[in-house]
Amino acid sequence: MQQRQTIHLGELSKHLGHAARHLFETVLAPLGLFYLLFTLTNGFNILNLGANYQGVLEGTVVVAAAAIYTVGGSRRRKKTA
């Protein structure tokens, strides 16, 4: 006789939520930042912006993205604690 396995939906949704957050943090966010920097670089080249200014502006975008990501992560941790 076959044994039946019961899947509890509460646990399944918890795991799916964790997997979605992990997917965003490890794949989608870095790809989005790469696409943004790639677009900025091409736009700066079209505008004939100097190489020094390109580096400064791209660095500012990376620092701003890291700050937003850090602040968002600390707010998430405070809500769950």
N, C-alpha and C positions, 0 to 999 in steps of 0.2 A: 504494500500500500504506500502511495506517495504521501510525503508530508507536505503540508502547505506552509508557506512563509507569509507572515503578516508584515505589511509595510505600514508604519505609522506616519501619517502625512505631516504631523508636526515636526518630526525629526527630519523628514525629507525636505521640507521647506527651509529648515534651518541650514541644512547642508547646501542646498541650492543657493541660498543667500550668501553663504560664505564663499562658495565657488564663484559666484558672479562678482563679488568684491575682489577676490583674488585675481580673476581674469582681467578686471579693469586695472588693477594696480600693476600687474606684471606685463600686460600686452597692450591694452588700448591707450593708457596714458602715455607710455613712451612712444608709441606710434603717432599719437596726436602731436606730441612735442616735436618729433622728427619732422612731421609734415608741416608744422608751423614754421620751424626753422628753415626748412627747405624752401618754403614759399617766401619767407622774408629774404633769404639770400638771393633768390631769383629776382624779387622785386627791387632789391637794392642794386643789383647789377643792371637792371633795366633803367633805373634812375641815375646810373653812373655815380653812385655814392662811393666815397673813398673807402678803402679797405679798413682803415683804422676806425672809421665811424661804424662800419658794418660789424666789426668785432664788439665794439662797445654796446651797440644796440642789441645784438644777439645775446650777449652776456646779461644784459638787463632783463631780457625776456626769460632767460633760464633762471635767474635769481628770483624774479617775480613768480614764475611757475612753481619753483621749489618752496617759496614762502606760502603761496596759496595752498599747496599740497600739505605742508606742515601744519598750518593753522586748521585746515579742514580735518586732518587726522587727530589733532589734539581735541577738537570739539566733539568728534565722534567718540573718543575715549571717555570724555567727561560725561556724556549722555548715558553710556552703558555702565559706568561705574556707580 
